Amino acid sequence: MKVVIIGNGIAGTTAARYIRKKSQHKILMISSECEFPYSRTALMYIYMGHMKWEHTKLYDDQFWIKNRINRLKDHVIQINIRNKKIALQSGNIIDYDRLIIASGSQSNNYICKGNSLIGVQALYHLQDLHSLEEKTNNGINRAVIVGGGLIGIELAEMLSSRNIPVTMLVREKSFWNNILPEEESQLINNHIRTHGIDLRLDEELEEILGETTVQSINTKSGTNIICNFVGLTIGVSPNISFVKDSELKLNKGILVDSHLQTNIEDIFAIGDCAELLSPDSGRKSIEAVWYTGKIMGKTVASTICGLPTEYHPGIWYNSAKFFDIEYQVYGYVPVKDPNTDSIYWEHKNGLHSIRLVYDKSSSIILGFNLLGIRYRHEVCEKWIKEKYPIQNVIENLSLANFDPEFYPEFESEIVNLFNQKCNKTIRFSSSRSLDLVNQFLNT
Amino acid sequence: MNQQESLSISSHQLSSSLNTAQKFSLTFIVIGIIIQLLYCIGSIDIQPSIILATGFGFIIFGSILYSHYQYKGKTRGIKNDKVWFNSLTNRGVWAWALGIFLTVFYVLLYWFPQYLGHSDNGNNSGLIKLFDPLSHLLKGKPTSQWFVYGVLYTLIILLLGVKFIYKYRHNRYQCIRTLSIIFFQTMIAFLLPEILISLNLPFNDFKNIWPLNYSFFYSWHIDEMLQNGSFGIFILIWGILSILVFTPILTYYFGKRWYCSWVCGCGGLAETAGDPFRQLSDKSIQSWKIERWMIYSILVFVIVMTIMTLYTRFSGKAEFLIFNSYQLSRWYGFFIGAAFSGVIGVGFYPLMGSRVWCRFGCPMAAILGLIQRKKSKFRITTNGGQCISCGNCSTYCEMGIDVKSYAQKGQDIVRASCVGCGICSAVCPRGVLRLENGQLDIRERGIRSSC
């Protein structure tokens, strides 16, 4: 059987790897972006000089030969569903028995005057990085970044690593406040500003001015900012233009059932480009997240290898890094939800915070939101999955601490906060050792 | 309208002001070097101790000031910006220049010390003469080239250790580890042996363990220990206990790191002076193969050589089967002791990374690695499914371990070569890696190995 995968991002690559683990199928991955799968999330580090592109390759070059996973650098133009064939830009036609579409996302365009001037770009592909590098070499005197999401803040960090002054226009009243609760969002606002970024909240782009290249921009509030670079980072949406005219059922993305199968038998869609018809409760129908792509790739591989498997990603988790501050989230952390309450602690240096979210009526732990502190995935997941009461979690909180040795432990302060808030007298006991964690995980 | 730019304190302005401060600091270093050079060529004729104090005073003050200004204005966090754009840290012209300079220095030091100003009759000149006052102060003797090397080595670990602490000031593990390195180099490796000599006791570096200290069981060294009464016997017993008792126990509980990245002098230099070059280590599977062949061959070599020298001492015969103990120890000293650990090990820092000797050559590392791999609690654990395969961990692993290949599969990292420096964990942007002293392997922990 021949499996063809369109896209070599993390979803497609993971699918290929697991299909090889479980079967002897022929595997072909097609991508027009690059020959070797790499870590898209690491693009920023290439620009900042932490790594070269080669360092971000997911596997060494021998891996693909050893695992007989063929790769093709080409662009898919059309899928002929009836004949099970794919037409490529090079003119070649490829047939398949099973097709996995993992074509990822594309950057959303900002509709305004001047959005196609030279100096305006998004950041998603390797090609975007090359174009950013070229513009940097030509000289960027000031950059304006539009959008307050994860790519926006990454782009701000990248540009300031090259000593380029950055202005960030964020539509919301506080950074990423549709995801982060107010305190955390505020903490990140401050952190962005300590890095010399001119962060302008509650502000939007009106128009971009210039003849052929960007000369300045006007904001909606009427400010003119002289700049010769505009980064548009207002989110991404499924990259599905090449299947627009096919029989595949589409909405925002390619619609898939719980087995990640499209409306056509033998065609599957995974990763950013897939839209779930019936996502698990609490989950979104499109989740353009690294981890989701990985789990989808693993799931679809089982199905294709003869073990039909439903996609259930389990407890939500995600991570990011905002300049120097690492961010981890496990479970349900709402911006606002009257049915939940939380214990929130923040270090006075503005670099660390911990939030434990629990159900108001049942006191069951629902989620963890962490800035500048590392928590163990497995421990948090077990607490949430097995519905531990908040008090029990607090008592054993240092089981979850994953910070390096000798780091200060802030868990005792959380215990104090909890005691105050709930009138309890819990005593904190440090238990950060791996052996205790093992004991807990194995009970 | 038109109110931009005033609002933002751009990092551009910050960094250009830093450069001035750094240039200011560099001036101190240059003045210090000039004072000493002038003295060496005989242009100034003052008390050597004054020259030494002021010269080194300027250098130490300048370089600490430099480190301070390099990181002071920056926020606490990982500072790897532009590493791969910099000629010095990306095998550019400056890297080659430094590599050649260091290699030449080591060649002169080992085989042609007269060109550094060393004279057998104690009538030193040039670089060596500069250290005479310090040598007289410490032990009342003129300088040997080894004393000069020891002072420079210690000074570099101290100064670049301070720089490293500034760089990683947000990371307590790195700060404490580096303080330990500085302590063991300045006190145990440098000062204590000098004090011993001044007390007419035999020179001994108590943390330099056989087989890294390959001459420990040489006949002349055993004689020296036996001739020095109870203190000599203490050194002998300490040396034997170090390798047979302390090493296995400490490695069982803490892994190889208790020695390689906390105590050892070679490791100390690699972690401080070598830190800017850690990303240059080769991560290919091929080099991992070469590493295993080389390091265990050298371990066998040092064991055979040591057994032969002991055999010669007790039997009086130099030859056994095909081996000749004198030849073996001469070859070992030349090829491994000098050429490999010194010339290649340090001289090639800017080209092959900071741990070439530790990874491919050190027989002590081979023993520690075997214990770590087979019987130790130490491991690096990964945090569930949080890895984004970015590659920072592998890139900054000085031992050339492809950390990412484990992390992205959610596997523990148990590798003989890992020295536990903790940089992979530090540079990870997603909080995935942790150095642990825990008993159980991930498969026994009942954790789903995530995708």
Interface residues (C-beta under 8 A of the other chain):
Chain A: I10 T14 Y18 S39 T41 A42 Y45 M48 G49 H50 M51 K52 H55 T56 K57 L58 Y59 D60 Q62 R142 S160 S161 N163 I164 P165 V166 T167 T194 H195 G196 I197 D198 G222 T223 N224 I225 I226 C227 W290 Y291 K294 I295 G297 K298 Y317 S319 K321 F323 D324 E326 Q328 L351 R374 Y375 R376 H377 E378 E381 F402 D403 P404 E405 F406 Y407 P408 S433 L434 D435 V437 N438 L441 N442
Chain B: M1 N2 Q3 Q4 E5 L7 S8 I9 S10 S11 H12 L14 S15 S16 T75 R76 G77 I78 N80 D81 K82 V83 W84 F85 N86 H170 N171 R172 Y173 I176 S284 I285 T381 N383 G384 G385 Q386 I388 S389 C390 G391 N392 S394 T395 D402 S405 Q408 G422 S425 A426 V427 P429 R430 G431 R434 L435 E436 N437 G438 Q439 L440 E444 R445 G446 I447 C451
